[in-house]
Amino acid sequence: MAANVGSMFQYWKKFDLQLLQRELDATATVLANRQDESEQSRKRLIDESREFKKNTPEVWVVRLEYCMPGLQ
């Protein structure tokens, strides 16, 4: 039992919680930035799709709407 406690103590002594916290914070920041970029791209795609539908003859819009699910 004492050896078990000793090995656990050594493990936690070597475990660098502050380093792990910094790495997790950096990862969280990267993920948040990617999420923001994704949301902005999605909004831009929606706006450009609306603009495309406004400025394109109806025949082409109908044809493209038929083809789009296959491209996605």
Phi and psi restraints in degrees (range 20) as a CNS / XPLOR table:
assign (resid 1 and name C) (resid 2 and name N)
       (resid 2 and name CA) (resid 2 and name C) 1.0 -64.6 20.0 2
assign (resid 2 and name N) (resid 2 and name CA)
       (resid 2 and name C) (resid 3 and name N) 1.0 -36.2 20.0 2
assign (resid 2 and name C) (resid 3 and name N)
       (resid 3 and name CA) (resid 3 and name C) 1.0 -66.3 20.0 2
assign (resid 3 and name N) (resid 3 and name CA)
       (resid 3 and name C) (resid 4 and name N) 1.0 -37.4 20.0 2
assign (resid 3 and name C) (resid 4 and name N)
       (resid 4 and name CA) (resid 4 and name C) 1.0 -63.3 20.0 2
assign (resid 4 and name N) (resid 4 and name CA)
       (resid 4 and name C) (resid 5 and name N) 1.0 -45.3 20.0 2
assign (resid 4 and name C) (resid 5 and name N)
       (resid 5 and name CA) (resid 5 and name C) 1.0 -64.8 20.0 2
assign (resid 5 and name N) (resid 5 and name CA)
       (resid 5 and name C) (resid 6 and name N) 1.0 -41.3 20.0 2
assign (resid 5 and name C) (resid 6 and name N)
       (resid 6 and name CA) (resid 6 and name C) 1.0 -62.8 20.0 2
assign (resid 6 and name N) (resid 6 and name CA)
       (resid 6 and name C) (resid 7 and name N) 1.0 -42.6 20.0 2
assign (resid 6 and name C) (resid 7 and name N)
       (resid 7 and name CA) (resid 7 and name C) 1.0 -68.5 20.0 2
assign (resid 7 and name N) (resid 7 and name CA)
       (resid 7 and name C) (resid 8 and name N) 1.0 -36.9 20.0 2
assign (resid 7 and name C) (resid 8 and name N)
       (resid 8 and name CA) (resid 8 and name C) 1.0 -64.3 20.0 2
assign (resid 8 and name N) (resid 8 and name CA)
       (resid 8 and name C) (resid 9 and name N) 1.0 -41.0 20.0 2
assign (resid 8 and name C) (resid 9 and name N)
       (resid 9 and name CA) (resid 9 and name C) 1.0 -61.8 20.0 2
assign (resid 9 and name N) (resid 9 and name CA)
       (resid 9 and name C) (resid 10 and name N) 1.0 -44.3 20.0 2
assign (resid 9 and name C) (resid 10 and name N)
       (resid 10 and name CA) (resid 10 and name C) 1.0 -63.1 20.0 2
assign (resid 10 and name N) (resid 10 and name CA)
       (resid 10 and name C) (resid 11 and name N) 1.0 -40.0 20.0 2
assign (resid 10 and name C) (resid 11 and name N)
       (resid 11 and name CA) (resid 11 and name C) 1.0 -60.5 20.0 2
assign (resid 11 and name N) (resid 11 and name CA)
       (resid 11 and name C) (resid 12 and name N) 1.0 -49.7 20.0 2
assign (resid 11 and name C) (resid 12 and name N)
       (resid 12 and name CA) (resid 12 and name C) 1.0 -69.8 20.0 2
assign (resid 12 and name N) (resid 12 and name CA)
       (resid 12 and name C) (resid 13 and name N) 1.0 -26.9 20.0 2
assign (resid 12 and name C) (resid 13 and name N)
       (resid 13 and name CA) (resid 13 and name C) 1.0 -67.8 20.0 2
assign (resid 13 and name N) (resid 13 and name CA)
       (resid 13 and name C) (resid 14 and name N) 1.0 -38.4 20.0 2
assign (resid 13 and name C) (resid 14 and name N)
       (resid 14 and name CA) (resid 14 and name C) 1.0 -80.6 20.0 2
assign (resid 14 and name N) (resid 14 and name CA)
       (resid 14 and name C) (resid 15 and name N) 1.0 -22.3 20.0 2
assign (resid 14 and name C) (resid 15 and name N)
       (resid 15 and name CA) (resid 15 and name C) 1.0 -70.4 20.0 2
assign (resid 15 and name N) (resid 15 and name CA)
       (resid 15 and name C) (resid 16 and name N) 1.0 118.3 20.0 2
assign (resid 15 and name C) (resid 16 and name N)
       (resid 16 and name CA) (resid 16 and name C) 1.0 -97.2 20.0 2
assign (resid 16 and name N) (resid 16 and name CA)
       (resid 16 and name C) (resid 17 and name N) 1.0 89.1 20.0 2
assign (resid 16 and name C) (resid 17 and name N)
       (resid 17 and name CA) (resid 17 and name C) 1.0 -63.8 20.0 2
assign (resid 17 and name N) (resid 17 and name CA)
       (resid 17 and name C) (resid 18 and name N) 1.0 -36.8 20.0 2
assign (resid 17 and name C) (resid 18 and name N)
       (resid 18 and name CA) (resid 18 and name C) 1.0 -65.7 20.0 2
assign (resid 18 and name N) (resid 18 and name CA)
       (resid 18 and name C) (resid 19 and name N) 1.0 -39.6 20.0 2
assign (resid 18 and name C) (resid 19 and name N)
       (resid 19 and name CA) (resid 19 and name C) 1.0 -64.6 20.0 2
assign (resid 19 and name N) (resid 19 and name CA)
       (resid 19 and name C) (resid 20 and name N) 1.0 -44.4 20.0 2
assign (resid 19 and name C) (resid 20 and name N)
       (resid 20 and name CA) (resid 20 and name C) 1.0 -60.6 20.0 2
assign (resid 20 and name N) (resid 20 and name CA)
       (resid 20 and name C) (resid 21 and name N) 1.0 -41.4 20.0 2
assign (resid 20 and name C) (resid 21 and name N)
       (resid 21 and name CA) (resid 21 and name C) 1.0 -63.8 20.0 2
assign (resid 21 and name N) (resid 21 and name CA)
       (resid 21 and name C) (resid 22 and name N) 1.0 -41.5 20.0 2
assign (resid 21 and name C) (resid 22 and name N)
       (resid 22 and name CA) (resid 22 and name C) 1.0 -63.6 20.0 2
assign (resid 22 and name N) (resid 22 and name CA)
       (resid 22 and name C) (resid 23 and name N) 1.0 -42.6 20.0 2
assign (resid 22 and name C) (resid 23 and name N)
       (resid 23 and name CA) (resid 23 and name C) 1.0 -64.3 20.0 2
assign (resid 23 and name N) (resid 23 and name CA)
       (resid 23 and name C) (resid 24 and name N) 1.0 -42.6 20.0 2
assign (resid 23 and name C) (resid 24 and name N)
       (resid 24 and name CA) (resid 24 and name C) 1.0 -65.6 20.0 2
assign (resid 24 and name N) (resid 24 and name CA)
       (resid 24 and name C) (resid 25 and name N) 1.0 -38.9 20.0 2
assign (resid 24 and name C) (resid 25 and name N)
       (resid 25 and name CA) (resid 25 and name C) 1.0 -62.9 20.0 2
assign (resid 25 and name N) (resid 25 and name CA)
       (resid 25 and name C) (resid 26 and name N) 1.0 -42.4 20.0 2
assign (resid 25 and name C) (resid 26 and name N)
       (resid 26 and name CA) (resid 26 and name C) 1.0 -64.3 20.0 2
assign (resid 26 and name N) (resid 26 and name CA)
       (resid 26 and name C) (resid 27 and name N) 1.0 -43.0 20.0 2
assign (resid 26 and name C) (resid 27 and name N)
       (resid 27 and name CA) (resid 27 and name C) 1.0 -64.0 20.0 2
assign (resid 27 and name N) (resid 27 and name CA)
       (resid 27 and name C) (resid 28 and name N) 1.0 -41.8 20.0 2
assign (resid 27 and name C) (resid 28 and name N)
       (resid 28 and name CA) (resid 28 and name C) 1.0 -62.4 20.0 2
assign (resid 28 and name N) (resid 28 and name CA)
       (resid 28 and name C) (resid 29 and name N) 1.0 -39.1 20.0 2
assign (resid 28 and name C) (resid 29 and name N)
       (resid 29 and name CA) (resid 29 and name C) 1.0 -63.9 20.0 2
assign (resid 29 and name N) (resid 29 and name CA)
       (resid 29 and name C) (resid 30 and name N) 1.0 -45.0 20.0 2
assign (resid 29 and name C) (resid 30 and name N)
       (resid 30 and name CA) (resid 30 and name C) 1.0 -61.5 20.0 2
assign (resid 30 and name N) (resid 30 and name CA)
       (resid 30 and name C) (resid 31 and name N) 1.0 -44.9 20.0 2
assign (resid 30 and name C) (resid 31 and name N)
       (resid 31 and name CA) (resid 31 and name C) 1.0 -63.2 20.0 2
assign (resid 31 and name N) (resid 31 and name CA)
       (resid 31 and name C) (resid 32 and name N) 1.0 -41.2 20.0 2
assign (resid 31 and name C) (resid 32 and name N)
       (resid 32 and name CA) (resid 32 and name C) 1.0 -64.3 20.0 2
assign (resid 32 and name N) (resid 32 and name CA)
       (resid 32 and name C) (resid 33 and name N) 1.0 -40.8 20.0 2
assign (resid 32 and name C) (resid 33 and name N)
       (resid 33 and name CA) (resid 33 and name C) 1.0 -64.0 20.0 2
assign (resid 33 and name N) (resid 33 and name CA)
       (resid 33 and name C) (resid 34 and name N) 1.0 -42.8 20.0 2
assign (resid 33 and name C) (resid 34 and name N)
       (resid 34 and name CA) (resid 34 and name C) 1.0 -63.5 20.0 2
assign (resid 34 and name N) (resid 34 and name CA)
       (resid 34 and name C) (resid 35 and name N) 1.0 -38.8 20.0 2
assign (resid 34 and name C) (resid 35 and name N)
       (resid 35 and name CA) (resid 35 and name C) 1.0 -64.6 20.0 2
assign (resid 35 and name N) (resid 35 and name CA)
       (resid 35 and name C) (resid 36 and name N) 1.0 -41.9 20.0 2
assign (resid 35 and name C) (resid 36 and name N)
       (resid 36 and name CA) (resid 36 and name C) 1.0 -62.6 20.0 2
assign (resid 36 and name N) (resid 36 and name CA)
       (resid 36 and name C) (resid 37 and name N) 1.0 -44.5 20.0 2
assign (resid 36 and name C) (resid 37 and name N)
       (resid 37 and name CA) (resid 37 and name C) 1.0 -62.5 20.0 2
assign (resid 37 and name N) (resid 37 and name CA)
       (resid 37 and name C) (resid 38 and name N) 1.0 -40.3 20.0 2
assign (resid 37 and name C) (resid 38 and name N)
       (resid 38 and name CA) (resid 38 and name C) 1.0 -64.0 20.0 2
assign (resid 38 and name N) (resid 38 and name CA)
       (resid 38 and name C) (resid 39 and name N) 1.0 -42.8 20.0 2
assign (resid 38 and name C) (resid 39 and name N)
       (resid 39 and name CA) (resid 39 and name C) 1.0 -64.6 20.0 2
assign (resid 39 and name N) (resid 39 and name CA)
       (resid 39 and name C) (resid 40 and name N) 1.0 -41.6 20.0 2
assign (resid 39 and name C) (resid 40 and name N)
       (resid 40 and name CA) (resid 40 and name C) 1.0 -65.1 20.0 2
assign (resid 40 and name N) (resid 40 and name CA)
       (resid 40 and name C) (resid 41 and name N) 1.0 -41.1 20.0 2
assign (resid 40 and name C) (resid 41 and name N)
       (resid 41 and name CA) (resid 41 and name C) 1.0 -64.1 20.0 2
assign (resid 41 and name N) (resid 41 and name CA)
       (resid 41 and name C) (resid 42 and name N) 1.0 -40.4 20.0 2
assign (resid 41 and name C) (resid 42 and name N)
       (resid 42 and name CA) (resid 42 and name C) 1.0 -62.8 20.0 2
assign (resid 42 and name N) (resid 42 and name CA)
       (resid 42 and name C) (resid 43 and name N) 1.0 -44.7 20.0 2
assign (resid 42 and name C) (resid 43 and name N)
       (resid 43 and name CA) (resid 43 and name C) 1.0 -64.2 20.0 2
assign (resid 43 and name N) (resid 43 and name CA)
       (resid 43 and name C) (resid 44 and name N) 1.0 -40.9 20.0 2
assign (resid 43 and name C) (resid 44 and name N)
       (resid 44 and name CA) (resid 44 and name C) 1.0 -63.8 20.0 2
assign (resid 44 and name N) (resid 44 and name CA)
       (resid 44 and name C) (resid 45 and name N) 1.0 -41.4 20.0 2
assign (resid 44 and name C) (resid 45 and name N)
       (resid 45 and name CA) (resid 45 and name C) 1.0 -61.6 20.0 2
assign (resid 45 and name N) (resid 45 and name CA)
       (resid 45 and name C) (resid 46 and name N) 1.0 -42.1 20.0 2
assign (resid 45 and name C) (resid 46 and name N)
       (resid 46 and name CA) (resid 46 and name C) 1.0 -62.3 20.0 2
assign (resid 46 and name N) (resid 46 and name CA)
       (resid 46 and name C) (resid 47 and name N) 1.0 -46.1 20.0 2
assign (resid 46 and name C) (resid 47 and name N)
       (resid 47 and name CA) (resid 47 and name C) 1.0 -63.0 20.0 2
assign (resid 47 and name N) (resid 47 and name CA)
       (resid 47 and name C) (resid 48 and name N) 1.0 -44.5 20.0 2
assign (resid 47 and name C) (resid 48 and name N)
       (resid 48 and name CA) (resid 48 and name C) 1.0 -67.0 20.0 2
assign (resid 48 and name N) (resid 48 and name CA)
       (resid 48 and name C) (resid 49 and name N) 1.0 -34.5 20.0 2
assign (resid 48 and name C) (resid 49 and name N)
       (resid 49 and name CA) (resid 49 and name C) 1.0 -65.0 20.0 2
assign (resid 49 and name N) (resid 49 and name CA)
       (resid 49 and name C) (resid 50 and name N) 1.0 -42.4 20.0 2
assign (resid 49 and name C) (resid 50 and name N)
       (resid 50 and name CA) (resid 50 and name C) 1.0 -62.6 20.0 2
assign (resid 50 and name N) (resid 50 and name CA)
       (resid 50 and name C) (resid 51 and name N) 1.0 -44.7 20.0 2
assign (resid 50 and name C) (resid 51 and name N)
       (resid 51 and name CA) (resid 51 and name C) 1.0 -63.6 20.0 2
assign (resid 51 and name N) (resid 51 and name CA)
       (resid 51 and name C) (resid 52 and name N) 1.0 -40.5 20.0 2
assign (resid 51 and name C) (resid 52 and name N)
       (resid 52 and name CA) (resid 52 and name C) 1.0 -61.7 20.0 2
assign (resid 52 and name N) (resid 52 and name CA)
       (resid 52 and name C) (resid 53 and name N) 1.0 -44.8 20.0 2
assign (resid 52 and name C) (resid 53 and name N)
       (resid 53 and name CA) (resid 53 and name C) 1.0 -64.0 20.0 2
assign (resid 53 and name N) (resid 53 and name CA)
       (resid 53 and name C) (resid 54 and name N) 1.0 -34.5 20.0 2
assign (resid 53 and name C) (resid 54 and name N)
       (resid 54 and name CA) (resid 54 and name C) 1.0 -68.6 20.0 2
assign (resid 54 and name N) (resid 54 and name CA)
       (resid 54 and name C) (resid 55 and name N) 1.0 -39.1 20.0 2
assign (resid 54 and name C) (resid 55 and name N)
       (resid 55 and name CA) (resid 55 and name C) 1.0 -98.9 20.0 2
assign (resid 55 and name N) (resid 55 and name CA)
       (resid 55 and name C) (resid 56 and name N) 1.0 7.2 20.0 2
assign (resid 55 and name C) (resid 56 and name N)
       (resid 56 and name CA) (resid 56 and name C) 1.0 -117.9 20.0 2
assign (resid 56 and name N) (resid 56 and name CA)
       (resid 56 and name C) (resid 57 and name N) 1.0 138.6 20.0 2
assign (resid 56 and name C) (resid 57 and name N)
       (resid 57 and name CA) (resid 57 and name C) 1.0 -56.4 20.0 2
assign (resid 57 and name N) (resid 57 and name CA)
       (resid 57 and name C) (resid 58 and name N) 1.0 147.9 20.0 2
assign (resid 57 and name C) (resid 58 and name N)
       (resid 58 and name CA) (resid 58 and name C) 1.0 -57.1 20.0 2
assign (resid 58 and name N) (resid 58 and name CA)
       (resid 58 and name C) (resid 59 and name N) 1.0 -36.5 20.0 2
assign (resid 58 and name C) (resid 59 and name N)
       (resid 59 and name CA) (resid 59 and name C) 1.0 -60.2 20.0 2
assign (resid 59 and name N) (resid 59 and name CA)
       (resid 59 and name C) (resid 60 and name N) 1.0 -44.2 20.0 2
assign (resid 59 and name C) (resid 60 and name N)
       (resid 60 and name CA) (resid 60 and name C) 1.0 -70.9 20.0 2
assign (resid 60 and name N) (resid 60 and name CA)
       (resid 60 and name C) (resid 61 and name N) 1.0 -36.1 20.0 2
assign (resid 60 and name C) (resid 61 and name N)
       (resid 61 and name CA) (resid 61 and name C) 1.0 -61.6 20.0 2
assign (resid 61 and name N) (resid 61 and name CA)
       (resid 61 and name C) (resid 62 and name N) 1.0 -45.3 20.0 2
assign (resid 61 and name C) (resid 62 and name N)
       (resid 62 and name CA) (resid 62 and name C) 1.0 -63.2 20.0 2
assign (resid 62 and name N) (resid 62 and name CA)
       (resid 62 and name C) (resid 63 and name N) 1.0 -43.7 20.0 2
assign (resid 62 and name C) (resid 63 and name N)
       (resid 63 and name CA) (resid 63 and name C) 1.0 -63.2 20.0 2
assign (resid 63 and name N) (resid 63 and name CA)
       (resid 63 and name C) (resid 64 and name N) 1.0 -43.3 20.0 2
assign (resid 63 and name C) (resid 64 and name N)
       (resid 64 and name CA) (resid 64 and name C) 1.0 -69.4 20.0 2
assign (resid 64 and name N) (resid 64 and name CA)
       (resid 64 and name C) (resid 65 and name N) 1.0 -37.4 20.0 2
assign (resid 64 and name C) (resid 65 and name N)
       (resid 65 and name CA) (resid 65 and name C) 1.0 -62.2 20.0 2
assign (resid 65 and name N) (resid 65 and name CA)
       (resid 65 and name C) (resid 66 and name N) 1.0 -32.4 20.0 2
assign (resid 65 and name C) (resid 66 and name N)
       (resid 66 and name CA) (resid 66 and name C) 1.0 -69.4 20.0 2
assign (resid 66 and name N) (resid 66 and name CA)
       (resid 66 and name C) (resid 67 and name N) 1.0 -37.7 20.0 2
assign (resid 66 and name C) (resid 67 and name N)
       (resid 67 and name CA) (resid 67 and name C) 1.0 -82.6 20.0 2
assign (resid 67 and name N) (resid 67 and name CA)
       (resid 67 and name C) (resid 68 and name N) 1.0 -28.1 20.0 2
assign (resid 67 and name C) (resid 68 and name N)
       (resid 68 and name CA) (resid 68 and name C) 1.0 -56.4 20.0 2
assign (resid 68 and name N) (resid 68 and name CA)
       (resid 68 and name C) (resid 69 and name N) 1.0 -44.0 20.0 2
assign (resid 68 and name C) (resid 69 and name N)
       (resid 69 and name CA) (resid 69 and name C) 1.0 -58.2 20.0 2
assign (resid 69 and name N) (resid 69 and name CA)
       (resid 69 and name C) (resid 70 and name N) 1.0 -31.9 20.0 2
assign (resid 69 and name C) (resid 70 and name N)
       (resid 70 and name CA) (resid 70 and name C) 1.0 -71.4 20.0 2
assign (resid 70 and name N) (resid 70 and name CA)
       (resid 70 and name C) (resid 71 and name N) 1.0 -26.7 20.0 2
assign (resid 70 and name C) (resid 71 and name N)
       (resid 71 and name CA) (resid 71 and name C) 1.0 -83.4 20.0 2
assign (resid 71 and name N) (resid 71 and name CA)
       (resid 71 and name C) (resid 72 and name N) 1.0 -23.2 20.0 2
